[in-house]
Amino acid sequence: MAPLAFPDDRKFMLSASRIDLAKQSMREERARARRLAHREGGRAAALAIIEKFQEARQRGLAVNPGDAVSGYWPMRDEMDIRGLLARLHGEGMICALPVVAAKDRPLIFRRWRPDDALEGGAFGLSEPSSDKADIDPRVILVPLLAVDASGNRLGYGAGYYDRTLAERRAQGPVVAVGIGFEAQRVAALPVDGYDQRLDWLVTEQSVTRFGG
């Protein structure tokens, strides 16, 4: 009897399932590593990330007064970049925060200023209110659970940043800057065709430019 042959789409589903399992296992592991890094040095890292971001600018990350930059409001043990956002705002950048507009859709971005009150959003996010202007950022600061030597990023699994970066890169240049602890680096991550690579990584200890 001839061996069973699955259609190509069946092979893809099997492969995608294995990748998803590998990602989930790594999420649990890297979440533990991030919690530890945050507990042991979160406050110091939040200050160091400001200077390391300045170093990235000196090394070619083009962020200048008048440019639109999206950050994020930290949840749980994510790297705290509120000080960095305040610095960028003070230097004349137009700052924004992400908003989950709908499930399985790209993020949108709304204007943020240091004194703005935020509203609770999906997944525990803190978001600008709907009366704030929509912003089209050229630089997007991205939280993460892990990042590898090629710039592949491991997120939480909902795919919002991957969808967002894919859409915006199809429209024109956009720079994705991963923000995290040095302890979140790994040699390699499981990836699929939907994953969007980072252009830069900034941690409390180092600056890395991928692919250039």
N, C-alpha and C positions, 0 to 999 in steps of 0.2 A: 504494500500500500504506500502510495506517495505521501511524503510528510505534509502536514497541514501548512498552508501558507496564508498568513494574514494580509489583508489589504494594507496599503501604505498608511492609511489613517489609523488603523488599529495598532500598527507598530509605533506610530507617533504617540498614541495615547498611553501605551505601555511605557515608552521612554519618558514621557512627561510625568507620569505617575511616579516613576523612580526618582526623577529630579525633585519633585515636590516633597517626597519623603526625606530625601537628603537635605533639602533646605530646612524642613521643619526640625529635623534633628539638630542641625547647626544653629538654628534660631535659639533653641533652648540652651545650648552650650554657650553661645555668644552673649545671650541675655545675662547669664550668670557672670560672665567676665566683665560685662559693662557695669553691672551692679557693684561688683567688687571695686572696679576702678573709680566709680563715682563715690563710693563710701570712703575710700582711702584718700582721694585727692580731688574731689569734685570742685570745691571752692577755688583751690589753687589753679586747677585746669581752666576754669572759667575766666580767670584773669590772664593766664598764659595764652589762651586762644586768641585774645585780642592782639597780642604782639605777633603771634605766628601768622595771623591773617595779614598783618602789615608786611611781614616778611614775604608772604605769597605775592602781594602787590608789587613789592620790589623785584620779585623774580619773574614778573610778567603777567600776573593776574590783573587784567585791566578793570579797575573799579574806580571811577572818578566822580567828582561832584556833578550832580545832575543825572547820573546813571540810576536806573531802577534795579534794586536788589531785593530779592525775597529771602527772608529768614524763616524761622519757625519759633513758636513759643514752647519751651522745653516741657516735656512730660516725664514724670517719674525720674529715671536716672539718665536721661539724654544729656549730652553736653549742653550746659547753660550758655546760650549766646546772647542773652539779653544785654549784657554789657557791650558786646560787640555791635549789636544793632544800634544801641544808643550812640556809640562812637561814630558809626557810619552816618547816622542821622545828623549828628553834630558837624560832620565834615561836608554835609550838603548832598548826600545820596538820598534818593527817594526810596524809602523802605516800605516793604509790604510783608504780609503774612498770608499763608495759604488758607483756603476755605474749601471744605468738601461741599460742592454744590449738589451732587447727586451720586448715588451708588454707581460704581463702574464707569465713571466719567472722569476726565482730567480735572485736576484742581483749578480753581481760579485764585486770583491774588488781589487783596485789597490793601489800600494805603494804611500804613501804621506810623504813628508818632508816639514818642515816649509817654505822653500823658493820656493816651487813649484808653478808655475802658474797653475790655474785651468781653465777648459773649461765649458761652459754652457751645461747642459744636460736636459733631460726630466723633466717636472714638476718644472722647475726652479732650479734644483740641480746644484751645482758646483762640477765638477768631475775631477779627474786626467786625463791627456791626455792618448791616447792609447799607447804611447811609454813607459808608466810606467808598471812595472812588476805586474802581477796578484799575489795576496796574498791570502792565506788560513787562515783567522783569527780564533783563538780559542776563543776569547772574542769579542763580538759584542755589541757596545754601540748603543742603539736604542732610537730615539726620539718618542714622544707620545703626544696624546691629553689628555688621562686619563689612570689611572691604578687603579685596585681595590685591596681589601685586600687579594685576592688569587693569585695575580700576573697576572691577565688578563689585556691585554693592548688594548686600543682603538687607532687605527691609523687613517689614512686618507681615507681608504676604498679601495685602489687599491690592497692591499694584498701582496705587495712585501716582506715585512719582514716576514710575515707568511709563504710564499712559501720558502723563503730563509732559515729560521730556520728549517722548516720541512725537507727540503732536507739535510741540513748539520747535523742535529741531527740523521738522518737515516744513515749517514756515520761515525759518531763518536761523541765524546764529544764536545760540544760547549756551551758557557755560554752567555746568553742574559742579558744585563744590561740595564734596562730602565733608561733614564735620563730625568728629568723634574723638575718642580716646585712643592713644597709641595701642592700648591693649586690645582694641577691636580689629587690628590687622591680622590677616591670615594669609597663608601661602596661596591658596586657591579656593574658589567657591563653585558650587554647582550652578550652572547658568542655562537659560533657555533662550529662545528667539525673541522673547518679549523684554528681556532685561536690557536696561539702558546703562551704559558705562558712565562713570564719573570722569570729568576732565581734570579735577584737582582733588587732593585730600589735604585737609588741615587738621592736625591734632595738637595737643598741648606740647608736643615735643618736636614735631617735624612738619615739613611741607613737601608734598609730592605732586608733580605734574605728570599725568599719564598721556602717553602717546605724543609727546612733543618736548 
